[in-house]
């Protein structure tokens, strides 16, 4: 047995069992559904089978008993509350067993000390950590990294403050770990190997903290603070007031982890209150229809156009008396200048159409507040990207779908204050809205921390409404079941009023988005929340579109390969995309497996997929397993690009159907190797470490 894979399973299993418990607790107050109980039972059965595969007999037995209780309960029709509480007791026993699995001895790790020492020796021996960069880092990639790194280090500072106040706050500990992991990969991409190694040591320390279930003490917070200070200084190119912590300091601290007090309910704390997200203060500014600096720019371009036109007129007049070759050259130069100024004028006129997304804040928050009042709920709305500017036509296209999604989040996502307190959440729900742009699309995201969407509940409603048959429901995978929410006439609402009636509202959202050439998708987790993502094509001037067609028309026959790049780090996505584009491919990016799956389910086709492993929402293993077992997508070659390069990870990639596993960072040569998998994808996968 391999301890690293077992540890990963126990972490995920603990979280899934805790979510099942929270879902059943909500049923005790909101009413129980036999279909949803059966769904929870099926999930526990899957976990029991996985535990059995790892040889975790005690965990398998407890999970099986809990699943049997739920299956018996679901088969009765009318749910007996006392039996429901009995099932909760069995689930609590299973959860306790998962939490108390001896990570330092017995089944998992024979010798923690030697395991820790070996781990760090392997870390220091990794050749790609100290290797010189094989590729040139452009300024655009560096700028993306600086912006991303600033946010990650600020997140560590914020979570460290919470951890100092409450040493048992496991969610803050994991937020620091997540930020350190992402920083490590991004810093390695841009050649900051010293910073990448320090972040890697910090990440490993936090992994061992959670494994040992130790209360954070001042020694830990001091080392995290010093490490973060050094990373901030490295990023700014200056000197830190602290010396860079050496590997020996991390080893010494890890060796003492078993001394601290044990956290009694690690998983429960992990799924409790979501860490407060930093709000961006928006200053109130006088608003005019067109900003004065933009008017000044337009006046300047217009003046130059007039001057150039006058010069053209004089030259043409002079040429009537006979023209030399020099006259024609000057005329050609003036004409080119006129074209350039015309293009510049067009760009600046388009700029006038751009509107700050933050101008919608008052309207959006009012919608959330009024819906909360109607529903007896509490929720805060956070506009994460108020300063992003998008075309006013896109604002008009987005506003109605956005209002529907916000109402939907309050009515169907956010739980009542009493229910949220009961399952360990803050009584105030949290909804965030963000918007970003890439080369082709405007991407709008609405994220809530509510109860998520039940695939089993959607199937039950769809069968009752005659949309699908019972057999189709049984065979339908979870991600396809989520798509039922957009079906006309399907609603999960218990009452119908101005706010509720989900099927109608969500159908309107999809129709409105598709009417503007866009698409919508979602990802959801029980008791964690739901994310809706809308993509709309950017508004482009017709003249430039025609010009692009002329320029690229000759290359239509040489159809470039389309590559999907999946990574939760913006720096890594940009770096990998640049390498793919340099090789003549078209690169499309996704933040995680859930967003990538949404692209596939919405009809996008790819010749190759490059996927990270450690990502939020849906990690690389889950994405790989889903795609490779799907009849429509299984033919697409998938290459895992990750810092996880042990033989166990290579074996796991092979078992799940990946073509190969490439150690980060991606290089032009390793990308060429990945491209070669397109031709060999039809044959049996042969995963290997590149």
Helices and strands as residue ranges (DSSP letters): H 3-30, H 34-53, H 57-74, H 81-99, H 112-125, H 127-130, H 139-165, H 170-189, H 193-212, H 218-236, H 247-255, G 257-259, H 266-270, H 292-319, H 325-352, E 354-356, G 357-360, H 361-375, E 379-383, E 389-391, H 392-408, I 409-413, H 417-422, E 429-437, E 441-448, H 455-464, H 470-475, H 478-483, G 484-486, H 502-515, E 519-525, E 529-537, H 542-552, G 553-555, E 562-566, H 570-582, E 586-590, H 593-601, E 608-611, H 620-628, E 637-642, H 647-656, E 660-663, H 668-675, H 677-680
